[in-house]
């Protein structure tokens, strides 16, 4: 059955319905194809022992695993990432602490023989 868009009330309803469906479809389509989400601002502080490699930087390592991060501007709200690596004997012990919106996450510690 073909819908004709004449001047009858049913035709006007059909026209409005068709335009509404089209508008809803294009709205959903544009939302689904919207640009990437905004990157998360991070601020990294490091406390590394002398023998700890400095390249790639902690930010470069983070960026390699999480593509939606960027370095925070001065004074900008951000996720604070505190990295501490200390040498104990022949082992490097690292701790990472995350702080976001004043909430501190549990520290994650690892050790590696160097």
N, C-alpha and C positions, 0 to 999 in steps of 0.2 A: 504494500500500500504506500503510495507516494504522498508526501505531505506537501500541500500547496500553501503558499504564503499569500493568501488573498486578504481581503478586508473583513472577513467574518470573524467573530469573537474566537472561534476555535483556531483559526489561522493565526490570529494575534498571539494566542496562548502558545501555539506550536513554535512561533518565531521567537518569543521570549524564552521558551524552554530550550530551544536549540542554541540561542546565544548564551544562556546560562550554563549549559553543559560545556560549550566551547570555552567560555571564560574559566570555568572550574578546571577543565583539562589543561589549558595553557598555564594556569596558576600552579597546578601540581607539577607539570612538566618543568616549569622554570625553577621551582623549588628543588626538584630532584636533580637538576643539572646546574645548580648554583655553584659558585666558586668554592674552593677549598675552605674548610673552617679556619678561623683566625689562629695564627700560631700562638703558643703559650709562651709568655715571657718568663725567662729563667735567669737567675743571678747565681753565679757559681763562685764559691770561695774555696781555696785550696790550701792545705797545709801538708806539703809533701817532703819526704826526706831527700837528702842530697842525691842519692843514687836513683831516684824514681824518674822514669822517662817523662819529659815535658812535651813531647810530640808523639802522636797528635794530642792536642789539648783536650781537657775534659769536655769542653763544649763540643768540639769536633767529634769526639767519641759518642756523646749523647745525641748529637744531630745525625750521626750515621745510623742510629737505631730508632730515633723518633723524628720524623721529618717535619712535624708541626711545632717546632720550638724555635725561639729566637732569643737573642741576648736582650735583657731588659735595659731600658734607659735609666739614667740616674733618677732616683726617687719614684720610679714607676712601681706599682704593685706587681709582685712577681712570685714565682715559686723559688725559694732559696734552696740551693743545693750545696751543702757543705761536705767537702771531700777531705778526709784526713788519711794519710798513709805514713806510717812510722815503721822504722826498722827495728826488729827485736831479734838479736842474734843474726842468723842468716835468713830470716823470714820477714817479708813485708806484710804488715797488717793494715788493711784499709777499712775505713768506716765511711758510710754515706748517710747523711741525715737530710731529710726533706722537711721544709717548713712552708706551708701555704696558708694564707689568711690567718696567721697566728697559731695555726694548729701544727704541732710537731709530729711527724711520722716516726715510727720505730726505726732505730738505726739498723743498718744492715752491715755486718762486718765479714770480711774474708781475709784469709791469710795465704801467702804464696811464698815458696822458697825462691830466693834470688841468688 
